[in-house]
């Protein structure tokens, strides 16, 4: 039996979520499961929603948030993972349907466990985490859509967030001309340091007119905002562009 400390979200009688530290005793390791001593986790937007008890994210209560976690294997019933190995956890259910990484110990199926890639530390893997992976998938989507670095400007909304900032970095490294969109003027210089050629305010990306098309500008886009902002981007994207 093992004891762990976790930050758990519960539902109070009036429907308000409440979070706090709890001590729990873990059961005997089930077949095919891996137990990991967590060394690093991260705070994602989904974690904030889960901490508020948002039913679209927190699929059950009580729950321990934390969609990203990395640590050391302390028990394993999966031959792929050995005690002492540095690993991280990645699965859509982690921290939403089952307890996540805001805990000293986590127990997950072996299929959710991944080895730390060569050249990266455990801490770096968790820093990149879900946000970095999502940004990488988005950039790959532009490449798959045959949007090249020389085709024109790429707009990235929500650029100071996790996905947005990683997207700015990746696109700039690949030679794209990045226009970052943010409502945080105090972060404009930081976005330029990440590689944005131009930074504009989010109000510039909101057009509420009924016109089906606007002046063509973007070769492609990575949007983390949605709503009217996304509708505006689509109407401004060049023929053959990818959003």
N, C-alpha and C positions, 0 to 999 in steps of 0.2 A: 504494500500500500504506500502511496506517495501523497504528500500534502502539497497543495499549490495555492498561491495567492493570485486572485484575478479581480479585474474591474468589471463588475456585472451590472447590467441594466435591468431593472424590474419595473413593473407597472403598479402604481398606487391605485387606491380605490377610486379616486376622482379622475382617473385616466391620464394622469401626468406621469411621465417616466422619471425614474430616480436611479442614479448610479452611485456605486460605492465599492470599496474593497471588501472582498469576502475571502475566507479561507475554506478550501474544499479538499476533500480526500478523493483521490483518483482510484478507480477500480483496477482490478487485474487487467493486464493488457489483452484486449480482444484479438482473435486471429486476424492476421493481415494488417494489423495496425502498427503505427510507429509513434513513440512518445519522444517529444523534443523539449529540451530545456531552452526556453526562449531567451535569446540575448538581445535581439533588436526587434522592434515593431515600428509602425509608422501611423500617422493620423491622416486618413483620406477623407474625402467628402462623404463617402458612404459610411464611414465610421461616425462622423458627426450626425448623420441622419439616423443611424442605428442607435446612437446614444440618446437621441430624442424619442426613441420608440416608434419611428416612422414605419408604418405597417408594410410599405412597399419594399423596405430594406430589411428590417428586423422581422424575419418570418416567424419567430417565436419569442416569447418572453417567459422567464428571464433569459438573457443571452449575454455573452462576453463579446464585445466588438473586436475589431482588429482584422482587416482583410489581408494584411501583410505581416509576415513573421519569419524570422530566421533564427536558427539556434543549433544546438548540438544534440545528436541522437543519444538518448539515455536508455531506451529499450526499443527493441524491434522484433516483430514477428514476420517481417518481410525480408527475404534474403538479399534484396537489392540495397538495403540500408543497414549499416553497421554502427554499433555503439561507438561514439566518439567522432562520427562523421559530421561535418558542417553541411547543413541543408537549409532549404527554405520551403515554405508552403505556398501553393497557388491552386486555388479552386474557387469557383463562384459561390459555393455554399459556405466557405470558411468565413466566419465572422458575420454571417447573415442567417443561415439556417442551423449551423452548429457553432459552438463556442470558438472564438477567434483568438488573435494573437495578443490581446491585452491580459496576458497571464504568464506566470512563471513556468508553467508546463502546459503543453498542448498534446492531444492524442488524435491522430488523423489516419485515414487509410494510406497505405503505402503509395497509391496512385497519385496522391496529392503532393507528394514530396519530390523535390528536385535537388540535385547536387549544385553547389556553388560553382559557377563557371570559372575556368582558369583565368587568372588575371584580375579577378574581382574579390574583394574582401566580403565577409558576411554582412558587414555594415553597409557597404556599397550596394549590395544586391537588394537590401531592404529599402535603401534610399531610392533606388530606381523603381522597384516594386511595381504595383499595378499601374500607377500613373505613367511610369516610363514605358512599360509594355504597351499600354494603350496608345501612347504617342507614337511608338514605333510601328504599331499596326496601322495607325492613321497615315503615317508617312509612306508605308508600304502600299497603302491604298492609292495614294497619289501616283506612285511609281507604276503600279499595276494599271492605272488609268492613263498611262502614257503622258503624264504631265512632267515635262523635263525642266531642268534648272534654267534653261534659256527661254522658256515659253512665256514668262511674265511673272507678275507678282502673285505670291501666295499669302492669303490673309489667315491669321490665327486669332481666334477670339478667346476671351478668358485667359489671356496670355500670361498673367502672373500666377495662375493656378498650377497645380502639379502637371496635368496633361499638357496644358498650353505652354508652359515654360520649357518642358522637355521637347515639345514639338518645335518651338523656336530654335532651340539648340541643334536638334537633328537636321532640320531643314537648312539652317545656315551652314553647318558643316558639309552638307552635300552641295552647297553652292547656290541654293535658291535665294531669291530676293523676298525676304519675309516682311510683311506688314503686320505688326502686332497690335491688337486691340485690347485696351484696358481702361477701366474707370479710375485707376489709381495713378494719378499724375506723379506722385512721389516715387513711383517705380519705373518711370519711363527710361531713365538713364540705365538702370539695371537691365531692362529688356534690350537696350542697344548693346550693352556689354555681352548679352547672350547671343547676339547676332542679328537682331532685327534692324533692317535698313531704315524703316519708318515706324513710328508709334503714333496711333491715333486714339481718340477717346471713343468710348462705346456708343455715345450718342450719334456719332457719324455713321454707325452701322444700323440705324433704325429708320426705316422708311415705311410709313403707314399709309401711303397712297395706294390707290387701287390699280395702279399701272402694272400690267403683267410682266413688263420688262423695264429695266433701268439701264443707264449707260454701262456698257460692257467694260469691266476692269480686271477681274480676277482670273488668272489661269487655273487656280485651284484654291481650296480652302480647307482648314481644319477648324471645325466649330465645336465648342464645348458649352455653348449657351442655349441654342435652340430658339424656339418661338419666333418673334418678329425679326430678331437678328438673323436667324437662319434663312427666313423667307427673303430678307433683303439681300443676303449673300447669293442665294440661288438666282435671283433676278439680275444680279450684277456679274455673274460668272460667264466667261466667254464660251462660245460654242465649242464643244469638245472638252470643256473643263471638268474637273472632278471635285466634289465637295464631300 
